[in-house]
Amino acid sequence: MEMHQVRYFLAVADTLNFTRAAELCNVSQPALTRAIQQLEEELGGLLLRRERKLTHLTDFGRLIEPHLRQLFADAEAAKTTAKRFLSLQQAEIRLGIMCTVGPARFMGFLASFHSANPGCEITLVEGVPARLSEMLLQGELDLAVIAQPEPFSERLEALPLYRERFCIAFPVGHRLEQKNRVEIGDVAGETYLRRINCEYRDYLADQLRERGLGVRVGFQSEREDWIQMMVAAGFGVCFLPEFSPTIPGVRTQPVTDPEVTREVSLVSLPGRRFSPAVMTFIRAIRSHQWAKIGELAAERVTDPV
């Protein structure tokens, strides 16, 4: 059946007048009558009966009417939803974000994107790189923000956004605050706070082992905010990406010998057809001035209070 046939039938059911229904539907009366007859043929029974100047629904018509009303309502709702979605109203974007990415790094971008596209609803899903990659492949995420020391799977496409150095994080007044140059070995002898979800954890541990150095782990946690609170409270030190600190009282110095950096990328599934909202998001995140924002963020982190 065609939706216009259903619409014509409902107009007659509401007015009980073919002429008035044709006017409401903006079609000729013969066209409306033919469409309803075609609908009756498809359904296999008379829906309406015309007796002289009176029109009424048949028993079959009364039985079918609520189903056709629901069908028409659902079709109209689908069209409205599609229109809003395509015009970036109530359009959902499912964005995975690595749990070690500092939220302050993204606030400016998210604020500007939301201001320009208030109808887009962004759902942030936090996780480790392996989990986010799997969710991308399973279609549970549209995009993900990830950094990892090893190359990405060939099944994924990575768009580099920005680079950031790893730092040694320590509390205010710590001995490292007075050093102009901090080497990776400076964590030796310190109580170390292990960030369980750090994607470079094994790489940094290997760098220490190659130098014959070890650390004494005092605490470990999956929670980035807990680790940073412990640093600020003087419980120990840790390696931390330079744009990650969000807790007052956390000081950082970039690691040297060797310098360790990570590249944060927007990761997606190549060949996937994206919604207009997701495409708008990709264009916006590509054009965002990440380097300039990063320089400002680094200044705020390292400047004394």
BAZA-987692 format. One record per residue (C-alpha): x, y, z; residue number from 1. Coordinates in pm, 1 decimal. Each point is the difference from the previous one (the first is absolute). Example, Ala and Ser with C-alpha at 12.3 -4.5 7.8 and 13.67 -1.06 7.14 Angstrom:
BEGIN
<site px="1230.0" py="-450.0" pz="780.0" num="1"/>
<site px="137.0" py="344.0" pz="-66.0" num="2"/>
This chain:
BEGIN
<site px="0.0" py="0.0" pz="0.0" num="1"/>
<site px="105.4" py="359.3" pz="-57.8" num="2"/>
<site px="1.4" py="256.6" pz="277.7" num="3"/>
<site px="-204.2" py="243.8" pz="-203.6" num="4"/>
<site px="-274.8" py="-263.7" pz="-22.6" num="5"/>
<site px="-1.2" py="-30.9" pz="377.7" num="6"/>
<site px="-7.0" py="379.7" pz="37.9" num="7"/>
<site px="-297.6" py="31.7" pz="-235.6" num="8"/>
<site px="-192.0" py="-271.5" pz="182.1" num="9"/>
<site px="60.3" py="162.5" pz="337.8" num="10"/>
<site px="-114.4" py="335.8" pz="-133.9" num="11"/>
<site px="-330.1" py="-155.6" pz="-111.7" num="12"/>
<site px="-32.2" py="-185.0" pz="333.4" num="13"/>
<site px="40.0" py="333.2" pz="181.3" num="14"/>
<site px="-237.9" py="204.5" pz="-219.7" num="15"/>
<site px="-235.9" py="-272.4" pz="-128.7" num="16"/>
<site px="-6.2" py="206.4" pz="-317.1" num="17"/>
<site px="196.4" py="-79.8" pz="-318.0" num="18"/>
<site px="-14.8" py="356.6" pz="-130.2" num="19"/>
<site px="120.7" py="152.0" pz="325.3" num="20"/>
<site px="272.0" py="-265.4" pz="36.7" num="21"/>
<site px="126.9" py="71.4" pz="-352.3" num="22"/>
<site px="24.5" py="369.8" pz="83.3" num="23"/>
<site px="194.8" py="-74.5" pz="319.9" num="24"/>
<site px="239.4" py="-225.6" pz="-190.7" num="25"/>
<site px="32.1" py="248.6" pz="-285.3" num="26"/>
<site px="-92.2" py="-256.0" pz="-268.7" num="27"/>
<site px="-294.1" py="-45.4" pz="-231.2" num="28"/>
<site px="-289.7" py="-208.2" pz="124.4" num="29"/>
<site px="38.4" py="-263.0" pz="-275.8" num="30"/>
<site px="369.7" py="-42.3" pz="89.9" num="31"/>
<site px="-87.4" py="-40.8" pz="366.9" num="32"/>
<site px="-273.7" py="-252.2" pz="-80.8" num="33"/>
<site px="233.0" py="-207.7" pz="-221.9" num="34"/>
<site px="268.8" py="-7.0" pz="267.6" num="35"/>
<site px="-244.4" py="-125.2" pz="263.4" num="36"/>
<site px="-135.8" py="-262.8" pz="-239.0" num="37"/>
<site px="357.0" py="-123.2" pz="-62.0" num="38"/>
<site px="53.3" py="-19.6" pz="377.0" num="39"/>
<site px="-321.6" py="-201.4" pz="37.8" num="40"/>
<site px="111.8" py="-239.3" pz="-273.5" num="41"/>
<site px="333.5" py="-54.4" pz="171.8" num="42"/>
<site px="-157.9" py="-56.5" pz="341.7" num="43"/>
<site px="-274.1" py="-220.3" pz="-145.6" num="44"/>
<site px="-312.8" py="175.8" pz="125.3" num="45"/>
<site px="-209.8" py="317.3" pz="-8.3" num="46"/>
<site px="110.1" py="267.0" pz="241.6" num="47"/>
<site px="-264.7" py="261.7" pz="-78.1" num="48"/>
<site px="-357.2" py="-9.2" pz="-116.7" num="49"/>
<site px="-172.7" py="288.1" pz="-177.6" num="50"/>
<site px="-380.1" py="6.9" pz="19.9" num="51"/>
<site px="-149.7" py="299.5" pz="-176.0" num="52"/>
<site px="159.2" py="297.5" pz="176.6" num="53"/>
<site px="110.1" py="-200.1" pz="302.1" num="54"/>
<site px="344.2" py="-154.3" pz="41.2" num="55"/>
<site px="96.5" py="-232.8" pz="283.3" num="56"/>
<site px="256.7" py="-260.6" pz="87.7" num="57"/>
<site px="-82.6" py="-364.0" pz="-49.1" num="58"/>
<site px="57.6" py="-249.8" pz="280.9" num="59"/>
<site px="320.7" py="-94.1" pz="-181.2" num="60"/>
<site px="93.0" py="368.9" pz="-23.9" num="61"/>
<site px="-48.6" py="52.3" pz="375.1" num="62"/>
<site px="215.0" py="-307.4" pz="68.3" num="63"/>
<site px="282.8" py="118.0" pz="-224.2" num="64"/>
<site px="-12.3" py="373.3" pz="79.4" num="65"/>
<site px="206.1" py="-2.7" pz="326.5" num="66"/>
<site px="272.0" py="-204.5" pz="-169.8" num="67"/>
<site px="19.4" py="241.0" pz="-290.7" num="68"/>
<site px="5.7" py="296.8" pz="238.7" num="69"/>
<site px="292.0" py="-151.5" pz="188.2" num="70"/>
<site px="175.6" py="-80.1" pz="-326.4" num="71"/>
<site px="-42.6" py="356.7" pz="-121.4" num="72"/>
<site px="110.5" py="145.8" pz="335.0" num="73"/>
<site px="311.5" py="-218.4" pz="1.3" num="74"/>
<site px="84.1" py="103.2" pz="-355.9" num="75"/>
<site px="-35.9" py="368.4" pz="86.0" num="76"/>
<site px="212.1" py="-47.3" pz="312.6" num="77"/>
<site px="265.9" py="-173.8" pz="-208.5" num="78"/>
<site px="6.5" py="288.2" pz="-247.7" num="79"/>
<site px="23.8" py="254.7" pz="281.6" num="80"/>
<site px="281.3" py="-193.2" pz="165.7" num="81"/>
<site px="186.5" py="-32.5" pz="-328.1" num="82"/>
<site px="-38.8" py="369.9" pz="-74.1" num="83"/>
<site px="126.8" py="99.0" pz="344.1" num="84"/>
<site px="289.1" py="-245.3" pz="-26.7" num="85"/>
<site px="107.5" py="119.8" pz="-342.9" num="86"/>
<site px="-25.9" py="363.0" pz="109.2" num="87"/>
<site px="222.8" py="-77.3" pz="304.6" num="88"/>
<site px="-284.9" py="17.6" pz="250.2" num="89"/>
<site px="-8.4" py="-280.0" pz="257.5" num="90"/>
<site px="286.0" py="-166.4" pz="-188.6" num="91"/>
<site px="207.0" py="-228.6" pz="222.9" num="92"/>
<site px="378.0" py="-33.5" pz="-23.0" num="93"/>
<site px="153.9" py="-289.5" pz="193.7" num="94"/>
<site px="358.2" py="101.9" pz="79.3" num="95"/>
<site px="243.5" py="-227.7" pz="176.7" num="96"/>
<site px="275.0" py="177.7" pz="187.1" num="97"/>
<site px="306.6" py="-153.6" pz="155.8" num="98"/>
<site px="-14.7" py="24.0" pz="378.8" num="99"/>
<site px="350.7" py="150.0" pz="18.9" num="100"/>
<site px="-88.1" py="301.1" pz="-216.0" num="101"/>
<site px="-29.2" py="309.9" pz="216.1" num="102"/>
<site px="-354.9" py="140.0" pz="-23.1" num="103"/>
<site px="119.9" py="360.1" pz="10.1" num="104"/>
<site px="168.1" py="-60.8" pz="-336.5" num="105"/>
<site px="-338.7" py="-51.2" pz="-163.5" num="106"/>
<site px="-221.8" py="249.8" pz="179.4" num="107"/>
<site px="68.2" py="284.6" pz="-240.8" num="108"/>
<site px="-67.3" py="-215.5" pz="-304.0" num="109"/>
<site px="-316.5" py="-156.9" pz="143.9" num="110"/>
<site px="-131.6" py="341.4" pz="104.5" num="111"/>
<site px="52.0" py="150.5" pz="-345.4" num="112"/>
<site px="-147.4" py="-305.4" pz="-173.0" num="113"/>
<site px="-309.3" py="0.9" pz="221.5" num="114"/>
<site px="-45.6" py="373.5" pz="-51.8" num="115"/>
<site px="8.4" py="-46.0" pz="-378.8" num="116"/>
<site px="-207.3" py="-320.9" pz="3.6" num="117"/>
<site px="-235.1" py="11.6" pz="301.2" num="118"/>
<site px="-216.6" py="-280.7" pz="-138.9" num="119"/>
<site px="281.3" py="-256.6" pz="11.2" num="120"/>
<site px="-3.1" py="-222.3" pz="306.1" num="121"/>
<site px="348.1" py="-132.8" pz="82.0" num="122"/>
<site px="29.8" py="-310.7" pz="213.7" num="123"/>
<site px="351.8" py="-43.0" pz="141.5" num="124"/>
<site px="111.2" py="-356.9" pz="69.2" num="125"/>
<site px="321.7" py="-36.4" pz="199.7" num="126"/>
<site px="230.0" py="-297.8" pz="-39.0" num="127"/>
<site px="345.4" py="-138.3" pz="-74.8" num="128"/>
<site px="123.6" py="-10.9" pz="-362.7" num="129"/>
<site px="-67.8" py="-372.0" pz="-53.5" num="130"/>
<site px="-358.2" py="28.3" pz="124.3" num="131"/>
<site px="-74.6" py="313.2" pz="-202.2" num="132"/>
<site px="144.5" py="-157.5" pz="-315.3" num="133"/>
<site px="-220.6" py="-305.0" pz="47.5" num="134"/>
<site px="-307.2" py="217.8" pz="51.1" num="135"/>
<site px="80.5" py="183.4" pz="-324.8" num="136"/>
<site px="25.7" py="-327.3" pz="-189.1" num="137"/>
<site px="-328.2" py="-122.2" pz="152.1" num="138"/>
<site px="-181.4" py="321.4" pz="-101.0" num="139"/>
<site px="-59.8" py="103.7" pz="361.4" num="140"/>
<site px="192.0" py="325.8" pz="-51.3" num="141"/>
<site px="10.5" py="246.5" pz="-288.7" num="142"/>
<site px="346.7" py="135.0" pz="80.5" num="143"/>
<site px="265.8" py="-28.8" pz="269.4" num="144"/>
<site px="287.2" py="210.5" pz="130.3" num="145"/>
<site px="293.8" py="-233.4" pz="62.3" num="146"/>
<site px="377.8" py="-4.7" pz="42.5" num="147"/>
<site px="209.4" py="-314.9" pz="16.3" num="148"/>
<site px="369.5" py="-86.4" pz="-37.8" num="149"/>
<site px="-59.0" py="-268.6" pz="-263.9" num="150"/>
<site px="-148.7" py="60.2" pz="-347.5" num="151"/>
<site px="-377.0" py="-12.0" pz="-36.3" num="152"/>
<site px="-169.2" py="-299.4" pz="-156.2" num="153"/>
<site px="-24.7" py="8.9" pz="-378.6" num="154"/>
<site px="-376.4" py="-18.0" pz="48.1" num="155"/>
<site px="3.3" py="345.4" pz="159.9" num="156"/>
<site px="81.1" py="345.0" pz="-136.9" num="157"/>
<site px="180.2" py="251.2" pz="223.3" num="158"/>
<site px="1.6" py="376.2" pz="-48.8" num="159"/>
<site px="275.8" py="161.1" pz="215.5" num="160"/>
<site px="-126.7" py="288.7" pz="212.6" num="161"/>
<site px="291.6" py="103.6" pz="219.5" num="162"/>
<site px="316.9" py="-121.9" pz="172.4" num="163"/>
<site px="78.0" py="29.6" pz="367.9" num="164"/>
<site px="303.9" py="-82.0" pz="208.9" num="165"/>
<site px="8.1" py="-220.0" pz="305.7" num="166"/>
<site px="98.8" py="178.1" pz="318.4" num="167"/>
<site px="93.3" py="-92.2" pz="353.0" num="168"/>
<site px="-276.4" py="126.8" pz="227.7" num="169"/>
<site px="82.0" py="96.8" pz="358.8" num="170"/>
<site px="-145.3" py="215.0" pz="279.4" num="171"/>
<site px="74.0" py="365.8" pz="69.5" num="172"/>
<site px="332.2" py="39.3" pz="179.0" num="173"/>
<site px="144.1" py="-328.2" pz="-125.6" num="174"/>
<site px="374.1" py="-9.0" pz="-77.3" num="175"/>
<site px="-71.1" py="-43.7" pz="-374.1" num="176"/>
<site px="-167.3" py="340.5" pz="-5.7" num="177"/>
<site px="342.0" py="165.4" pz="18.4" num="178"/>
<site px="154.7" py="-197.3" pz="-287.5" num="179"/>
<site px="19.4" py="149.9" pz="-348.0" num="180"/>
<site px="33.9" py="-341.2" pz="-160.2" num="181"/>
<site px="-175.3" py="-315.0" pz="120.2" num="182"/>
<site px="115.7" py="-338.8" pz="-123.0" num="183"/>
<site px="-202.8" py="-318.6" pz="-2.2" num="184"/>
<site px="230.3" py="-144.4" pz="264.0" num="185"/>
<site px="-101.3" py="268.5" pz="250.5" num="186"/>
<site px="-294.1" py="-213.4" pz="105.1" num="187"/>
<site px="242.8" py="-258.2" pz="143.3" num="188"/>
<site px="-8.8" py="3.0" pz="378.0" num="189"/>
<site px="-336.6" py="176.2" pz="1.6" num="190"/>
<site px="-326.5" py="-156.9" pz="106.6" num="191"/>
<site px="-172.2" py="-63.8" pz="-330.2" num="192"/>
<site px="-372.6" py="31.2" pz="-65.2" num="193"/>
<site px="-98.1" py="-242.2" pz="-276.2" num="194"/>
<site px="-269.3" py="102.6" pz="-248.3" num="195"/>
<site px="-143.2" py="-339.7" pz="-88.9" num="196"/>
<site px="-168.5" py="115.8" pz="-321.9" num="197"/>
<site px="302.5" py="187.7" pz="-136.5" num="198"/>
<site px="48.6" py="-131.3" pz="-353.6" num="199"/>
<site px="375.0" py="78.9" pz="24.2" num="200"/>
<site px="44.5" py="-171.3" pz="336.2" num="201"/>
<site px="196.7" py="-296.5" pz="-137.0" num="202"/>
<site px="205.6" py="222.2" pz="-230.4" num="203"/>
<site px="104.5" py="227.4" pz="289.1" num="204"/>
<site px="78.1" py="-302.3" pz="219.7" num="205"/>
<site px="222.3" py="-139.2" pz="-277.3" num="206"/>
<site px="188.4" py="330.2" pz="-18.8" num="207"/>
<site px="73.7" py="-20.1" pz="371.1" num="208"/>
<site px="108.5" py="-365.5" pz="-19.0" num="209"/>
<site px="239.6" py="75.8" pz="-285.4" num="210"/>
<site px="172.4" py="247.3" pz="233.7" num="211"/>
<site px="11.4" py="-245.8" pz="285.8" num="212"/>
<site px="-249.5" py="204.4" pz="199.7" num="213"/>
<site px="-305.5" py="-102.2" pz="193.9" num="214"/>
<site px="-279.2" py="173.3" pz="185.8" num="215"/>
<site px="-179.5" py="-72.9" pz="322.9" num="216"/>
<site px="-373.8" py="-1.4" pz="-67.5" num="217"/>
<site px="-191.0" py="153.8" pz="287.9" num="218"/>
<site px="-347.6" py="13.5" pz="-151.2" num="219"/>
<site px="-163.3" py="-91.9" pz="-328.7" num="220"/>
<site px="-340.9" py="89.8" pz="-135.2" num="221"/>
<site px="-213.8" py="-1.7" pz="-314.4" num="222"/>
<site px="-125.2" py="345.6" pz="95.5" num="223"/>
<site px="202.8" py="287.0" pz="-143.4" num="224"/>
<site px="-151.4" py="247.5" pz="244.1" num="225"/>
<site px="97.7" py="-215.7" pz="300.4" num="226"/>
<site px="361.7" py="-24.4" pz="-119.7" num="227"/>
<site px="19.3" py="375.0" pz="-49.0" num="228"/>
<site px="-149.8" py="64.0" pz="343.9" num="229"/>
<site px="265.2" py="-230.3" pz="148.5" num="230"/>
<site px="274.3" py="189.2" pz="-182.4" num="231"/>
<site px="-130.8" py="332.6" pz="129.9" num="232"/>
<site px="-18.5" py="-144.4" pz="352.6" num="233"/>
<site px="364.9" py="-108.3" pz="-13.2" num="234"/>
<site px="-56.7" py="-376.1" pz="-17.3" num="235"/>
<site px="247.4" py="-38.4" pz="-285.8" num="236"/>
<site px="75.0" py="79.8" pz="-363.9" num="237"/>
<site px="-113.9" py="-139.8" pz="-333.7" num="238"/>
<site px="39.9" py="34.1" pz="-374.6" num="239"/>
<site px="-281.6" py="209.4" pz="-142.8" num="240"/>
<site px="-81.8" py="139.9" pz="-347.8" num="241"/>
<site px="65.8" py="373.3" pz="4.3" num="242"/>
<site px="-359.0" py="106.6" pz="-68.3" num="243"/>
<site px="-157.8" py="-238.1" pz="250.8" num="244"/>
<site px="44.0" py="176.6" pz="336.5" num="245"/>
<site px="-330.2" py="136.6" pz="128.5" num="246"/>
<site px="59.0" py="-0.8" pz="377.1" num="247"/>
<site px="142.6" py="315.6" pz="165.4" num="248"/>
<site px="335.2" py="-62.5" pz="160.4" num="249"/>
<site px="131.2" py="-238.6" pz="-267.2" num="250"/>
<site px="325.8" py="119.2" pz="-153.5" num="251"/>
<site px="159.3" py="-151.5" pz="-312.2" num="252"/>
<site px="331.8" py="3.6" pz="-181.2" num="253"/>
<site px="40.2" py="-155.3" pz="-348.4" num="254"/>
<site px="204.3" py="-320.1" pz="0.1" num="255"/>
<site px="332.7" py="3.0" pz="-181.2" num="256"/>
<site px="256.6" py="-268.3" pz="-75.4" num="257"/>
<site px="-200.2" py="-129.0" pz="-172.3" num="258"/>
<site px="-282.5" py="233.6" pz="-84.5" num="259"/>
<site px="-321.6" py="-200.4" pz="-13.8" num="260"/>
<site px="-293.9" py="129.4" pz="-203.1" num="261"/>
<site px="-334.7" py="-135.1" pz="-108.0" num="262"/>
<site px="-218.0" py="88.6" pz="-296.7" num="263"/>
<site px="-369.4" py="36.9" pz="75.6" num="264"/>
<site px="-215.0" py="-89.9" pz="-301.4" num="265"/>
<site px="-360.4" py="-3.1" pz="-107.5" num="266"/>
<site px="-65.1" py="-361.7" pz="-94.0" num="267"/>
<site px="-279.3" py="-129.2" pz="-221.2" num="268"/>
<site px="-93.5" py="-294.0" pz="-217.6" num="269"/>
<site px="100.4" py="63.4" pz="-364.3" num="270"/>
<site px="-280.8" py="-33.3" pz="-250.9" num="271"/>
<site px="-275.4" py="47.7" pz="256.3" num="272"/>
<site px="-279.8" py="231.2" pz="-109.8" num="273"/>
<site px="-27.2" py="272.5" pz="260.9" num="274"/>
<site px="-307.7" py="198.0" pz="93.8" num="275"/>
<site px="-4.5" py="374.5" pz="-76.9" num="276"/>
<site px="60.6" py="69.6" pz="369.6" num="277"/>
<site px="308.0" py="-222.3" pz="14.4" num="278"/>
<site px="137.2" py="151.0" pz="-322.0" num="279"/>
<site px="-49.6" py="347.4" pz="146.8" num="280"/>
<site px="184.9" py="-109.8" pz="312.8" num="281"/>
<site px="290.9" py="-139.1" pz="-203.3" num="282"/>
<site px="33.7" py="322.9" pz="-199.1" num="283"/>
<site px="-8.0" py="205.3" pz="319.8" num="284"/>
<site px="258.1" py="-206.0" pz="188.5" num="285"/>
<site px="234.1" py="0.9" pz="-302.4" num="286"/>
<site px="-10.9" py="378.9" pz="-27.9" num="287"/>
<site px="41.5" py="64.3" pz="374.4" num="288"/>
<site px="329.3" py="169.7" pz="89.0" num="289"/>
<site px="131.2" py="-268.5" pz="232.7" num="290"/>
<site px="362.9" py="115.6" pz="-2.4" num="291"/>
<site px="-79.9" py="352.2" pz="118.2" num="292"/>
<site px="-235.5" py="-125.2" pz="271.1" num="293"/>
<site px="266.8" py="-245.3" pz="113.8" num="294"/>
<site px="256.6" py="275.9" pz="46.0" num="295"/>
<site px="-239.4" py="198.7" pz="218.6" num="296"/>
<site px="-85.9" py="-307.7" pz="204.1" num="297"/>
<site px="366.8" py="-77.3" pz="58.4" num="298"/>
<site px="60.0" py="354.0" pz="125.8" num="299"/>
<site px="-285.3" py="-28.5" pz="251.0" num="300"/>
<site px="133.0" py="-332.9" pz="131.2" num="301"/>
<site px="363.7" py="104.2" pz="48.8" num="302"/>
<site px="-46.5" py="356.8" pz="125.4" num="303"/>
<site px="39.2" py="30.1" pz="380.0" num="304"/>
<site px="-310.5" py="82.7" pz="202.2" num="305"/>
